[in-house]
Amino acid sequence: MSKKQENPTTHALIDFLHSQTPTTLQRLYTRPSACLAIIRLLSPLERQLVMSLLWLEGPVETQSITNWITLEGRSAYEHALKSLAKLQILPNSKEQILLQASFKSGLRNGLTGSGQVASFGALVEPDNDMGTLPTEMLDNYAVERWDTILHFMVTSGTEQASARPSEGVLYLLEHSGLMSNEHGRRIITSAGFQFLLQSPHAQLWEFILSYLRMMAEREDMDMVDILGFFFMLSMTQPGQHYSTHTLSPTQLIMVSDLRDFGLVYFPSDTTTSFQPTRFATTLTSYTSSFSDHDLTIENGADLSQEFVVLETNYHVYAYTNNPLQIAVLNLFVSFKARFPNMIMGSLTRDSVKKALVNGITADQILSYLVTHAHPQMRKNNPIIPVTVQDQIRLWELERHRVKGQDGYLYKEFASMNDYEVVVQYARELGVVLWENASRRMFFADAAGRVHIRSYIERRTAL
């Protein structure tokens, strides 16, 4: 068994489900759509274990299953058991293995089409005032909504500021740490720039997980309803109409929120049905059916993801007319000229430091340049010239040459003995930042002020 098989990549949502209570998970498993969606998220080995046990009416001796496992696969097997136990799919037991009852029942119902059919959504005819949006237009709608979010992240606080997303999206961007609010001006953070380096599918899931965590903080929201709705969406068909009458109050709020993400479409708040987009129907896939090509279909943009040429003299040539790609480059490149299919610019001390001030790191800048390097540059080893790498890191180090820290200066001790006793006490507290014995003075972190002051007062009182 290869290392890749031994350590399968866990879907981001599985980690979130691991953090849920057993009661929440067991309630969730009463919904067949949730069980089917989770099966798609499991690793191949976890899925094989579940499907092998699904149609058995009784438990299986642990030793019987262990006999199936080779010595090389033992680590992966134990990892799979632990993950399934955290998900409350396989109860912890050293003697026997048996699927948890509600999950087994839910998955059986999902595979056979019985049980709670409503958990897959209620198909309806479109409203007269709504009509049916063709799949191609739904795709464009989803991309436009998502691009609005990404463009705002990149351009907010700059002269190229773009259209604003909804207030709910703006709040989520701040709540998730992807943007910060500096004196009423929203700017992208280091975490936000790292977010832009991910694939579109990974971006979407990180955003959704931030939304799930935010919703979990609200006492009036039922996590089972929230997760159940996401799993229901992942089982729908893009372009079909689904009724809102079967949704809970929590899910009705979510429909409105998810419209802003590009996951569902409905023209007005008075409509009684919605259409899921392909963003929604690929939620429980490891990769999205949307490619990078699909996510840049607007504006006739150049769709290549390998478009940057960087020379040893710091000149940058970007063969693109994609607005988002240009906006990202503008975060750390000083533009000199713009042509129909190319941007010319330079990496300068000021342009890089502007990015560093906003929390973007040197490693993130270099990672972006490597990820989007032109095929011609990929013939080089390393891809980014060493001189350029070193200079970008040196510009970053310039910001860390002086470090400010709050504290208090202690001086004018009556004697050297008094100084040495007090500074030794401060050393034991671990708060001494600077000291000068010849001048009988030291500087200590503000966190130790109360303790040091109390210690000096006790000595003075003796």
Summary of the structure (lengths in Angstrom):
residues: 462
radius of gyration: 28.5
end to end distance: 72.6
largest distance: 91.0
contacts: 1385
relative contact order: 0.08
helix: 51%
strand: 12%
